[in-house]
Amino acid sequence: QVQLVESGGGLVQSGGSLRLSCAASGSIFSTVEMGWYRQAPGKQRVLVARITSGDYTNYADSVKGRFTISRDKAKNTVTLQMNSLKPEDTALYYCNTVPPRDDINWGQGTQVIVSS
């Protein structure tokens, strides 16, 4: 079964940057649409960035112009570059397919905390 492992989160001041990475144990990234999701305390998990197998990208309005999603098919990784971070970006960040698949478990996520 495919395992997803997110990393790169941390504590950063408002206006700062972080780079999140997602690694998969299986070679799924090259053929499926992948996305980064986030879940803030007390809120539902939402999709914030997505990338197709053809590298077309799309972003939620809340992160457009600040976040960039990319993928390395050879390394089986998906990356989220986050710039100009705001306190409202504070959340647990996950990667998964778009839409999420029943045969792929959610990873542990990586925590992002943005201080004002």
Phi, psi and omega in degrees: 000143181290134175248136178248132181231117179262148178207168174106356179288175179168191179257128182217152177282157177305134183094350182278185183228153172217155178234115180264145177232148178230126178244142179244145180283336180245167184270066181263338191296332187285343188239353184235160175283134181242156180212161170252131179244161173217151179227112177275158181304128178077007182236166178281158176287134182230152177277129181247337180205145181217151179219131181276173178296337176266012176070021170283135183242155179210145186228151170293150181303328184293340183239356184301133180088349181243327182253147177225125177259142178212167181219150174238101185293326180293324181264357180059045180229152173233135186239147174234110175272123184242117180243165178049048184295147181238156178306328180288354173277353179299124183183172170267125185255135181230154168246155177188174176290165176238113353286168179299142181258147181293336183268007178236119180283147173293144175281188180284340184082169176227132188276131174242125177235124180246118181268147182273000000 
